[in-house]
Amino acid sequence: MKKVDGEISVLLKLWGINTKKIIALTEGSAKCFIIEDGSDRYFFKIYQEKFNPQTVANEISVCNYLTKKGFFVSTFIPTNQGTYIEKMNGKLCTVQKYIDGTTFQKFEVPKVLLFDSARVLANINIALEELPVQLPLGFDQQWLSEWSKEPAINKYHNLLAQLNAGDENYNKIAMDFKNKCEIISAFNPAAFPFSSLTVENTHGDYNVLQLIFSEDRVKAVIDFSSCARLPICWELIRSYSLSSAECRNGRIDIDNFVGYVREYMKIKKLKKEDLELMPYFYLFSLIRSSFGYKGYIEKKRNGLLVDQKDTKTLEFAFWRTAMAKWLFEHEDVLSSELKKCW
């Protein structure tokens, strides 16, 4: 850690920051740090390898645009040379102004703040309709059309075959893969017109970890690094499921979630199809993803150390499978109740 702190301190001199203290943050996939220089605080982010300069440039453009629209979002700080993006050990990094406020972990947002976050998301989606930047398309037609059951099931079988049967998490992972494969076998995405979903510019990773609160409202929204054109219904149900207390155990309180959706729709209307297809599309995105499992298994296979972040990511994978199981068992009821919002 001391080596990393030293590398960060050297790099931050490009921004004219003389580092006094570095605090590593453990939540999220990216490596993030709070930087103190004695008088000010900054937010330093090292992006994952999947992000490229254009992706980060999009994030900066979106934040600048939303700032002009009156939203409190991340403010990126240029280096002394006027650049916003630098590299550390081959990975992109940025420095942002630190935003004070109250934060919560996953599944800890009080209901009044949770419902306010739905209204904030709706206002952001409306504002981004006129964004003068072409964002990438998530869940494109290829993503929808090139999926089939057998390769999806084989993916999980092949992953499990790479993990030692004596591994402490083997039985849990094996059971999760069994559950996912059973859902995949029973689920027919062709029965749902997912191509009819409303696709618009959105945050891309809207959830409690990207929100900073004051006492009774959302104060600021951060981390637009995943901003893209996505089905709005996916962003809505995912944001709720990662924030509301009852979702900790991989289930959704239907009445509470319907209330959340209604708060969103007070600001921005959704189509009936968006409401009806919402649980099915979220389920489809969950059952086909091996995020969390794959990284853990690859590290174990290669004899690499599994750190705290890897463990949290694996726990998140377990949660996603639990949520997929719940959705599969309750999707029709949830869809029926959501249609009543229209």
ABEGO torsion letter per residue (X at the ends): XAAAAAAAAAAAAAAGBBBABBBBBABEABBBBBBBAGABBBBBBBBBAABBAAAAAAAAAAAAAAAAAGBBBBBBBBBAAGBABBBBGGBBBBBBBBBBEBBBBBGABBAAAAAAAAAAAAAAAAAAAABABBBBBBGBAAAAAABBAAAAAAAAAAAAAABBAABAAAAAAAAAAAAAAAAAAABBAAABBAAABBBBBBAGABBAAABBBBAABBABBBGAAABBBBBAAAAAAAAAAAABAAAAAGBBBAAAAAAAAAAAAAABBBBAAAAAAAAAAAAAAAAABABGAAAAAAAAAAGBBBBAAAAAAAAAAAAAAAAAAAAAAAAAAAAAAAAAAX
